[in-house]
Amino acid sequence: MNRQLYLEEIDRVNREGEYQPDWHSLASYHVPDWYKNTKLGIFLHWGPFSVPAYHDWYARNMYIQGDPANEHHLTAYGLTDQHPYADFVPQWTMERFDPQEWIRLFRQAGADYIVPVAEHHDGFQNYRSELSRWNAVQMGPHRDVTGDLLLEAERAGMTVGLSSHRVEHWWFMGHARDGGHELNPDDLAWPGKQEPANQHDLYGEPAPDDAYLTDWLLRCCELVDRYHPRIVYFDWWIQHSAVKPYLKRFLAYYYNRSRQWGGGVVNYKHDAIPFGLAVPDIERGQFAEAKPFLWQSDTSVMRNSWCYSKRAEYKQPIDVLWDLIDVVSKNGRLLLNFGPKPDGTLSEGDIGILKTMAEWMSINSEAIHGTGLWRIAQEGPTAVQEGQFADAVSRNFTSQDIRFTCRGETVYAIAMRCPTDGVLHIKSLREADASRLPLWHGILKDVKVLGMQGQPSFTRTEEALTVNLGSWRTDLPVVVRITTD
């Protein structure tokens, strides 16, 4: 690729397009209508780090003396200078990769969009690229695994996206060359700069330079032009002050180009982008209350890893469903991560969760897909911890914890657990006096429990709408469909 010509083309598109690379111009951006209908996405952390099957930050941590990953590497592989991270690249073979089967499982689980990691912090491109030889077509799988997966996803009617975690690579491999020689751009670890003392310092030094950030911009734009993603997800370090001029150039280019395929959405963290110009994301967490704006939560089916790991601590399927229900009820969408094995298969833990989700969705998907924010999002005693990295333990919801969604005249009340006595009490739908307070006081025409044969008995008093499930029980969340008038 002629990098200079590509940069000139990027600037030409921005110069002639609707969006210019400045915040004032980008403020005219609006989230496309189609994005409002996305509810459940699939996130995929895959790459050479899947081979040691330890943790997605293995490429960094294996070089830090005393880190558990370093101790594991010494025991399993030997000294890092004799067995560097790059040795894992040819072992990431993906020889059993069946994108059609993956998409079948994802769709059955209710997923409507997909965002595989195009490049993680390790600097290896999981796709076809003309910018570096360290890519999945020239090494490892010798196959455009990203392109093949997105093709199958589009055929199945999914919205396709990509994620870039490249910007952190500036310092991510710095420990691999502590005290070592300078690297050239052809090295996987390039540039391998010193890691900032505070990774969240917006002005942290050493700041990424023009050569690195120009390369970052080209890589991001190459993804846009090659795959036409409708969603681009960025990890956290794009908020660094040095990145901002290049980030604005990318946003203008992507928003201009994506108009050709129905508009695009960018996910970001930590106020990296002014509010309203993209869609905010919360990693491993969510908001405690419903929001009037669209947002996303991303989390993993594993509590201790994003990639395939032999040490994985999998969440229970009901924990994953709880996240989905809670997020959707608050005007969000859930990007749920899985970690494929290096041979291209999904683990038993992944498949087990997907199958349980498919079981629940086959009955209850109408309470998720095509729904919107109801005037009351939730009720119940269990508080949700707001913010990032809040999923280390189960939230242990009860049958009193209920989330609401709606569509037209239909309200869905989703009890996080099935009551052991078979009786649900939905306080938000009680016979309320709304003459002063903004309580719900509508006409209730019908009540149905999804998946339950026959009509449940119900009563509505000043205390609650009480729904009797009879002898019917389930180990998963219960959806009550209420028809109003």
N, C-alpha and C positions, 0 to 999 in steps of 0.2 A: 504493500500500500504506500502511496505517496502521501505522507502525513501532511505536508504543507498544503497540497491541493485539497485534502479533506477538510482541513481547518478553514481554508478559504470558502469551501462549499457550506460549511456550518455557518460561517459569518454571513454569507450571501443569503441563505434561507432566513436567517434572523433579520437581516436588513430589509428584506422584501416581504417578510411575513407579518401576520397580525400582531405577534408578540415580539417585543424587543427585550434584550437582556438587562432590564432594569426593573426594580420592584414596582414602579408606577405603572409601567406597561403590563407587567405580569398580573397586576391587581384586577385586570379585566377578565381574568380566567374564571370560569365556573365549572364546577364538577359536573361531568356529563350525567344525563338522566339515567343512563343504563347502570351506572355504578350504584344507584340507590337500591337496585334489586339484588345486588350481590350480598350473600349472607355467610357462606362458608367457603373458605379457600384452603388449598393444600400448599404448604411450604415444604421444600425439600432441601435438606442440607446433605450434600453429597460431594465427593471429591477424594483426593489422595488421603485425607485425614481419616477416611472411613476404613483404611487398611489396618492401622494399629488398633482401631476399634476402642478408642479410649475417651477422646473428647475432641470437640471441634476446634479448640485452641491448641491442639497438640503441636502444630508447626512452630508455635512460639514457646510453649511451656517445656518442650522436650530439651531446650537449650538452657534452661534456667536451673542452675545447680541447686539441689535440695527440693525442687518441685516434684510432686508425685509423678508427673509425666516423665520427668528426667530420670527418676529412679526406675520407673517402669521400662523406659527405653534402654537403660544400661543393662537391666536384667534380661529383657526380651531380645534386644538387637545388638547391644554393644555400645562403644563410644560414639558420640554424636559426630565427631570429625571423620570417623571411618564409616559410619552409617547415617548419613544426613537425611533430612526430610525428603529431599528429591528422590531418594531410593524408593519411596512408596509410590511414585507416579506410575512406573510400569506395572505395579501390582494392582492398581485400580483398573481392573480389566472390564468389568460390566458385561462379561460374556453371556450371562443369563438374563440380560435386560429384555423385558417384554413390555414396551410402553403401552400396548393395547390392553394388556391385563392390568397394569397399574391403573389406567384410566377407568377401566370397568369397575374396579374396587372403589376408586375415589367417587365416581358418579353414584354408585349404589349407596355410599355413605352420605350422600346429599351435597357433595361439593359442587359449586357452580363456577369457581375460578381456581387457577393454579399459578403458583409463583415459585418455580425452582430457582435455587441459587445459581446464578451464572458465574460468579466469581466470588470466592470468600477471601478472608484476610490473607490466606497463604499465597495468593497471587496466581493460582492455577485457574485457567479459563476452562470451564466445563462446556465449551461450545466451540464452533468453528470460528477462527479469528485470523485476520491478516496482520495483526499488530504484535504478536508474540508467538514464538514456537511452542511455548508452554501452554498448549491447549489440547482438548480432548480428541481432536481429529489427528493431530500429529503425534500424540503420545497417549499413554494409558489405554483407554478403550479403542482408540483409532476409529472413533465414530462420533458424529455430532449427536450426542445423547440428548442435549437440550432441544435441538431442533426436532428430533424424532418424537420426543415427548410432547412438545407443543403442537406438532402436527396432529397427533392422535387426540389431544385435548380439544383442538378446534373442531375436528371431525365429530366429536361427541357433544358439541355444543357448549363447551366451557369457554369462559373468558380467560385469555392467556396473559401472563405477566412474567416479569423477571426481577430478580433482586441482585443488586451490586453491593458488595462489602469491600470493594477494592481500596477505598481511600485510606483505611487503617493500615494497609500494607506498607505505607510510608515508614512505619516504625515496627510493624508486627514481627518482622524477621531480624530485628536489630540484635537480639541476643545470639543469633547464629554467627555473627561476625564480631563479637566483642573482642576488641583488640586486634581485629583482623584487617585485611587489605580492603581497599575500596572495590566496590562491585560495579559491573557494567550492566547496561539495560538488558543484556541477553541472559543474565543470571536470574533464576527464579526468585532469589531472595532480594534482588535489587528493589529499592535502594538500601534497605537494611539500616535505616537511621536509628539513632538513640531514641528509646521510648520516653515520652514525656513523663515527668514525675507525677503529674496529674493529668490523666487522659481527658478529663472534662474541662480543662483550662482552655477557654476560647482563644487564647493568645499563646498557647504553649509552644515552647521551643524544644528542638528545632522545628520551625514551621515548614510545611511542604513547599517546595520551590516550583518555579514555572515549568521546568522540564517534566517534573512528576505530575503536576496537575494538568498539564496539556495532554499527557499520556492518559490520565484518568478521564478527561473529557472525551478524547477520541474513543476510548474503550466503551464508554457509556453510549455515545452516538452510534458506534458500530452495532451495538445491541439493538438500538432502535431501528436502524436501517435494515438489519438482517432479519429480525424476527417480528417487527411491528407489534410490540407488546402494548396492550391496553392499560397495563398497570406496571409501574416501575417502583420498586421498593428499595429504599436506601437505609442502610444501617446508620449508626449514630454519629460518626466523626465528621460528617459533612457540615456540622455546625461550626467548625473551626473557622476563624476569621479569614485565614488565607485561602480557604476553599470558595468563599462567597462569590468572587467574580466569575469563576469557572462554573459554579452551580447555577448562576443566573443565565450563563450562556447555554448550559444544558437544558434548563427548564424552557427557555424560549424556543430552542431547537425542537425539543420533544413536543411541546404543545403545538408548535407550527406543523410539524410533520404528522402528528397523530390526528390532525383534523381530517386526514385522508382516510382514516379507518375508524371514524366515529368518536374521536376524542380520547385523551389519555388521562390517567390518574397517577400522581406521585405520592407515595407514602414516606413520611419523614418522622424524626424524633427530635426531642429537645429544642424546639423552637428554631430549628435550622432554617426554616422557611417561614416568612410572615404568615400569620393566621389568615386562612381563607384562600391562599394561593395553591394549596395542596391538601392532602388528607393526613391528619396526625395519627400516629401509631403509638401504642403502649406495649412494651415488651414484657411478656410474662405477667400481665396484669390488666386492669381495666378501671373504668370510672365507677365510683360508688353510686352515682345517680345518673339518670338519663340525661343526654345532651341534645340540644336542638340541632347540632351540626353532625355531619357524618364523620365517623372515626373507625379505627381498626385496632383490634387486639391481636398480637401474635404470640403464640405459645407453642410449646412442644409437648408431645405425648410422653416425653421423658422428663423427669424432674431435674436430672443432673447432666443432661447432654442435649445437644441439637443434632449431632450426627450419630450414626450407628455406633453402639458401644456395648462391649461385653459386660460393662459395669452398669448398664442402664437400669434406672429405677422407674418403671412405667407407672403412669397414673392408672387408676381404675377407669373403665369406660364411662361410668356415671360422672366422674370428675370432669371428663372431657365434654360430656353432654351438658353438664351444669355451666361450664364456661360458655358454650355456644348459646344456650338459652339466656343466660344473664346478659351477655354482650348484645345479642340481637334485641332484647327487650329495651335496651338503653340507646338504641339507634346506632349500634356498632355492627361490625362484621368480624368474624373470627378467622384468622389465618393460622391453620393448624399444621404444625411441623411433624414430619416423619424423617427417619434417617435410614435410607437404603443401605444394604450391604454392598461391599465392594464388588461382588459378583453380579450385581444388578437385580437381586431379589429383595423382597421386603421381609423383615423379621417376623417371627411368630407374634411378638408383642404388637407390632404394627398391624398385622392382619387381624388379630383378635379385636383390637379397638375398632378398626374399620367395619368389621362384621357386626359388632354390637350397635354401632352407629347406623348401619344399614337396616338392622332389625327395627330400631326405633323410628328411623326416618320413613320406612315403608308404611308406617301407620300415621305418623305425626308430622310429616314434612309440611303440611298445609299451615301449621302454626309457626313455621319459620320462613319458608319461601313465599314471596309475594305479600308479605305482611309489612306493617309499619309500626311506628311508635304510637302507643295508646296514651291517653291522657294521664293514666297512672301506670308506672312501669313496674312497680314491685310492692310487695308487702311481706312481712314476716320478721322473725326475731334475729336472724343471722346477718350480721354486718359484713359487707365486703370491703376488705382492705383496699384502699385506692392507691394506684401508682404501679410502678414497675417492680418486677421480681417479687411478686406477692403470691406465687403459686408453689411455694416449697412444701406446703402441707395441704391436705384436703380441707375444703371449707365446711364439710359436714353439714350440709343443708338439711332441713327438716321438712315434714309435710306441710308445715305452716308457712314455709318460704315459697312464695308464689310470684311468678313473673307474667307479664301481660304483653300480648301483641294484638294487632287487629287488622282486619281487612273489610272495608265497607261496613255492613251492619253486624259483622261477626267479631266478637272478642274472644281471644284465646287466653285462658287462665292455665298456666303450666305450673303444677305443683312439683317441686324438686324431688320429693319422695312420695311414694304411695303411703297413705296413712295405714297403720297396722290394724286399726279398727274399721277401716273401710269408709270413714266419714271425712269429707273435706269441708272445711269452713273457709269461705272466701269473703273476707270482711269488706273488701273494696266494692263488692257488688251487693251489699246489704240494702235494705229499704231505708234510704237515708233522707234526711231533711236538707235539701239543697237551697232553701230559701235565702240563706245567708252565706254559708260556706260552699266552696266549689267542689262539692261531693258529687259522685255519679248518682243520677236519679232517673235513669232511662227505663223504658219499657222492655221487659225481658219476655221473649216469646218462646224460647226453647233452650234446652240444655242437653248436650250429648257428650259422653266420654269416649274419646277416640280409642278404638281397639276393644271396647267393651260391647258385648252383644246385648241388644235390648236397650231400653230406655231407663236411665237411672231415676230414682225418685229424688226430688229436691224440694226444698222450702226456702222462702226468702223472708227474713225477719229484719228487725232493726239491728240485729247483731251481725248477721252474715247471710250469704247465700250458702246453704248447706246442701251438699251433694252426697248421696248415699251410693256407694259402689257395690253394695250387696256383697257377694262372695268373690267378686273379681279383684285380683291383685296383680301387681307387676313389680319387678325389682328396679324399674327405670322410671323416669319422670312421667307424670300423668298429665295429659292434656284434656281440658274441659272446653268444649266449643259452646259458646253462648251466642244465641241469635237475639239481636235486639231490634227495636222498631223506633 
